[in-house]
Amino acid sequence: MTVERVDVLINGGGIGGIALAYILGHFGHRVMLVEQSARECPQNGADLLKPSGIKILRRFGLLDDILREGGLMRDKVRVFHDSELLSTVDYSVASDLGFFILIPCEKLRRLLMKKVEQMSSAQILFETRISEYKKDAAGNVIEVRLSDGRTVLPTVVVGADGANSFVRSQILGIEVEQERISYAAPMSFCSVPLTPSVRECNRLYVHSTHGLAYFYPLDGHTRLVISFPAEEMSALLADKSRGALVARLRRFVTGESADALDQIVESTEFRQIPIKRMNIKTYYKNNVALMGDAIHNINPITGQGMNLAIEDAAELARCLDVSLRGEKALADALLVYQETRHPINEAVVSYGHAMTMSFPDKVAFARNFNVTLQTSGRDPEQLERVAHAALPAVSAA
Ligand SMILES: Cc1cc2nc3c(=O)[nH]c(=O)nc-3n(C[C@H](O)[C@H](O)[C@H](O)COP(=O)(O)OP(=O)(O)OC[C@H]3O[C@@H](n4cnc5c(N)ncnc54)[C@H](O)[C@@H]3O)c2cc1C
C-alpha cells in the first residue's frame, strides 16, 4: 500500500481546483489533486474571463498561453432593457486592465491542467475519489484513503469539488439547503454560426417579463445564452421548429442582432446552465478549506463564476503559502482567506441577484447595473454598498 505525504490535497479538478494546484505548485508546495471524472471528460462552465481573473493568470505568466489557445480579447458590451440601449460598457475606460477575454472554461482548465502535469511538485489523479478519512481529536483530517487504494497524509485538505461538494457536506458536515436558493428563471445556451453583429461586440438584452438573451463569440461560433421563467422556457424549447423562441426573442432583441437571430433554426440544440444563489459563512474548519462553487453559487448574468473560483484559488494559495512556510499558524492564515474572500463573493453574488430580480423595472435595473462590478472591479467601498443593500426576494421572479 502506498502512503504519500502532501502539503495540500485538493478534491475536485474544475477550474478552481486546477488553478489552486497550479499556483501552489508554482510556489513549490507538494500538491495532490483528486478528480472523480476521467481526464478526457469535459467540465462545462463559464466562458468569460474578466479583469479580476485575467490579472491573476497574467501574474503567473499565463496570458500569452491563453491568447495562443484562442482566447479572444474584447472591450465592449452593449446592454439593452426592453429594446432600449441602457449602456455600452467599455472595458478600455471602465477597467484598469482595459479588456476581457472570451474562452471556454474547459479550454482554460485543460491549459492549466497541462501546466500542472509538467510540475514536479504536483500530481493529478483522475477517476479517483476520497473513500475514507481519519480526523484527530481536534478535528483535523490527518489521513485520507483514496479509491485507488493509496493513503495520503495531508497537511491541508481543500474542497474544490463544486456545488455538491463532498468535502463540505461529508467531511465538514455543512448543510447548505437553507442557504442555497434556486432562481425561478433558468438559463440555457446554444451555439450558432458566427455573424457580423456578434463579431463586432457582445450584446446583452433583458426584458421586463424576465427574458434574457446574451450574444457573444466563442471558438468561432456565436454563443447565445437565454433565460425565461421555467414554464415559459419549457414551452419555448418544446417547439423544435424554434419559431416560438425566435418570435419571443424578437419582442426584446433589437435589429442590431437580427443576423444572429436568423441563425437559430430547427436543429439548434439548447443545454441548461445551473443557476442558484449561495454564499456560505464558513469557508474552513481546522485544516480543511473550501473554495469556488463549493462555497458560493452566482447568477451567470454577472459572468463571474469562473473568475470568483480563480480569485478564491489565488487568495487561498497565498494564505496557505504563508502558513506552509511557517510564517503564520494555519488557523490564522485561513481566517485571512475567509475574511478577504467572503465580502467580495457576497457583493458579487448579491449584485447578480439584484440585477436579475430587477428585470421588470427598468429604473431599478439601471440603478442596480454597476459598471465597476460588472467589469469585476473590486473597489471595497462599492463592494460593501452592494453587499449591504436590501435585496429583492427571490419569490418575485
Ligand atoms: C454549463 C455551465 C455554464 C456556466 N455558465 C456560466 C456563466 O455564463 N457565467 C458564470 O458566471 N458562471 C457560469 N457557470 C458556473 C461556473 O462555470 C462555475 O462557477 C465555476 O466553473 C466553478 O468552478 P469550481 O472549480 O469551483 O467548480 P466546478 O467547475 O463545479 O468543479 C468541481 C470539480 O469537482 C469534481 N468533483 C465533484 N465531486 C467530486 C468528488 N466527490 N471527488 C472528486 N472530484 C469531485 C467535479 O467533477 C468537477 O471537476 C456555468 C456552469 C456550467 C456547468
PDBQT file of the ligand as one rigid body, heavy atoms in Angstrom, charges set to zero:
ROOT
HETATM    1  C1  LIG A 401     -22.856  24.690 -18.396  1.00  0.00    +0.000 C 
HETATM    2  C2  LIG A 401     -22.382  25.751 -17.441  1.00  0.00    +0.000 A 
HETATM    3  C3  LIG A 401     -22.384  27.079 -17.847  1.00  0.00    +0.000 A 
HETATM    4  C4  LIG A 401     -21.991  28.078 -16.966  1.00  0.00    +0.000 A 
HETATM    5  N1  LIG A 401     -22.037  29.362 -17.388  1.00  0.00    +0.000 NA
HETATM    6  C5  LIG A 401     -21.692  30.337 -16.537  1.00  0.00    +0.000 A 
HETATM    7  C6  LIG A 401     -21.736  31.707 -16.946  1.00  0.00    +0.000 A 
HETATM    8  O1  LIG A 401     -22.123  32.035 -18.070  1.00  0.00    +0.000 OA
HETATM    9  N2  LIG A 401     -21.356  32.669 -16.061  1.00  0.00    +0.000 N 
HETATM   10  C7  LIG A 401     -20.923  32.333 -14.793  1.00  0.00    +0.000 A 
HETATM   11  O2  LIG A 401     -20.599  33.230 -14.022  1.00  0.00    +0.000 OA
HETATM   12  N3  LIG A 401     -20.852  31.055 -14.382  1.00  0.00    +0.000 NA
HETATM   13  C8  LIG A 401     -21.228  30.057 -15.213  1.00  0.00    +0.000 A 
HETATM   14  N4  LIG A 401     -21.141  28.772 -14.800  1.00  0.00    +0.000 N 
HETATM   15  C9  LIG A 401     -20.608  28.479 -13.459  1.00  0.00    +0.000 C 
HETATM   16  C10 LIG A 401     -19.066  28.466 -13.435  1.00  0.00    +0.000 C 
HETATM   17  O3  LIG A 401     -18.589  27.690 -14.504  1.00  0.00    +0.000 OA
HETATM   18  C11 LIG A 401     -18.622  27.929 -12.077  1.00  0.00    +0.000 C 
HETATM   19  O4  LIG A 401     -18.932  28.927 -11.129  1.00  0.00    +0.000 OA
HETATM   20  C12 LIG A 401     -17.136  27.584 -11.991  1.00  0.00    +0.000 C 
HETATM   21  O5  LIG A 401     -16.773  26.686 -13.001  1.00  0.00    +0.000 OA
HETATM   22  C13 LIG A 401     -16.845  26.987 -10.617  1.00  0.00    +0.000 C 
HETATM   23  O6  LIG A 401     -15.626  26.294 -10.619  1.00  0.00    +0.000 OA
HETATM   24  P1  LIG A 401     -15.255  25.246  -9.475  1.00  0.00    +0.000 P 
HETATM   25  O7  LIG A 401     -13.915  24.717  -9.845  1.00  0.00    +0.000 OA
HETATM   26  O8  LIG A 401     -15.443  25.865  -8.141  1.00  0.00    +0.000 OA
HETATM   27  O9  LIG A 401     -16.353  24.105  -9.525  1.00  0.00    +0.000 OA
HETATM   28  P2  LIG A 401     -16.689  23.054 -10.719  1.00  0.00    +0.000 P 
HETATM   29  O10 LIG A 401     -16.422  23.645 -12.050  1.00  0.00    +0.000 OA
HETATM   30  O11 LIG A 401     -18.067  22.554 -10.438  1.00  0.00    +0.000 OA
HETATM   31  O12 LIG A 401     -15.653  21.870 -10.490  1.00  0.00    +0.000 OA
HETATM   32  C14 LIG A 401     -15.807  20.899  -9.486  1.00  0.00    +0.000 C 
HETATM   33  C15 LIG A 401     -14.984  19.680  -9.864  1.00  0.00    +0.000 C 
HETATM   34  O13 LIG A 401     -15.002  18.769  -8.776  1.00  0.00    +0.000 OA
HETATM   35  C16 LIG A 401     -15.220  17.459  -9.271  1.00  0.00    +0.000 C 
HETATM   36  N5  LIG A 401     -15.844  16.702  -8.172  1.00  0.00    +0.000 N 
HETATM   37  C17 LIG A 401     -17.092  16.856  -7.659  1.00  0.00    +0.000 A 
HETATM   38  N6  LIG A 401     -17.283  15.989  -6.648  1.00  0.00    +0.000 NA
HETATM   39  C18 LIG A 401     -16.133  15.272  -6.520  1.00  0.00    +0.000 A 
HETATM   40  C19 LIG A 401     -15.727  14.245  -5.638  1.00  0.00    +0.000 A 
HETATM   41  N7  LIG A 401     -16.541  13.759  -4.684  1.00  0.00    +0.000 N 
HETATM   42  N8  LIG A 401     -14.478  13.736  -5.785  1.00  0.00    +0.000 NA
HETATM   43  C20 LIG A 401     -13.648  14.190  -6.755  1.00  0.00    +0.000 A 
HETATM   44  N9  LIG A 401     -13.972  15.183  -7.614  1.00  0.00    +0.000 NA
HETATM   45  C21 LIG A 401     -15.201  15.719  -7.492  1.00  0.00    +0.000 A 
HETATM   46  C22 LIG A 401     -16.113  17.655 -10.476  1.00  0.00    +0.000 C 
HETATM   47  O14 LIG A 401     -16.046  16.549 -11.355  1.00  0.00    +0.000 OA
HETATM   48  C23 LIG A 401     -15.537  18.938 -11.073  1.00  0.00    +0.000 C 
HETATM   49  O15 LIG A 401     -14.483  18.647 -11.959  1.00  0.00    +0.000 OA
HETATM   50  C24 LIG A 401     -21.552  27.745 -15.653  1.00  0.00    +0.000 A 
HETATM   51  C25 LIG A 401     -21.517  26.406 -15.254  1.00  0.00    +0.000 A 
HETATM   52  C26 LIG A 401     -21.939  25.412 -16.123  1.00  0.00    +0.000 A 
HETATM   53  C27 LIG A 401     -21.922  23.967 -15.653  1.00  0.00    +0.000 C 
ENDROOT
TORSDOF 0
